[in-house]
């Protein structure tokens, strides 16, 4: 399930890098006069008015996709460390797989798109969404082979089309086909892991797939002028969020607060220095800086909890029930699943949820 584990090291056991990060946080705490002790941290005022910082540690499941840009940047630039948070980061090929990692107990918090969150929410009412970290209405793509007779969307009829099941790109495919008068039953639909799609298309096992970066660029490089790429701006406003569980929040709310603080710093960095931000994302996803910049141009990289999120989650829930992805016939109430306190405390104007 886990593609990689990085930046995790307590003496000798896990991988590399966490030790250096922990030392950085310890140095920060020492500079602030912190008596380091205990296993959990808080931000407590000292008698002199300075903050006492005891570092928090947690495991973050990170989806390797462009909507995770703020997390890449906060991690790379040390914003989480500055906020008093030491993260062991586990990389996953997709948000769906990261969320599965959360549910399996492999991570404390994860990045996930809205569709996997909704599909899982029917059975896991303890899921909590801390904040959206990206929104985009033109991010997924359909990549197909011209040499299989696909030159326009209608040519997908009868073709072998694959995607990742119960994911954002699956929902996009549903909407994309509908725009051109097709349904999933008009194509030979199959489901694969995210990292399997580009090799399958290049090998000719499938004729087209629905996915996003970095797999779109991987397929284009492999096929050259035999590839055709279709976009669907406005068909689906995808949101990606930080997700955890109610149990973790109840036990360790400081982690969520510090995570949000680091993400807000990353948001500011993207606005101030988009070129450097694109370089960070390019390095994490194996893209060129120009490819990363082009992808990020269409991403709304802000930490928010918008009222529109509730409508979006409900729309996806209706689709999931219609497609029999759940046995439930009533959608959950998503308002209690939104953790409003953390973001409201730090940037109240970013929360527009009506309660």
Secondary structure, DSSP 8 states (H G I E B T S, - for coil): ---EEES--STTTS-SSHHHHHHHHHHHHHHTT----SSS--EEE-TTS-EEE--EEEEEEEE-SGGGHHHHHHHHHTHHHHTTEEEEEEEESSHHHHHHHHHTTS-SEEEEEHHHHHHHHTT-TTEEEEEEEEEESS--EEEEEGGGT-SSGGGGTTSEEEE-TTSHHHHHHHHHHHHTT--GGGSEEEE--HHHHHHHHHHTS-SEEEE-TTHHHHHHHHHGGGEEEE--TTS--EEEEEEEEHHHHHH-HHHHHHHHHHHHHHHHHHHH-HHHHHHHHHHHHT--HHHHHHHHHT-B---BB-THHHHHHHHHHHHHHHTTS-S-SS----GGGB-HHHHHHH-GGGB----
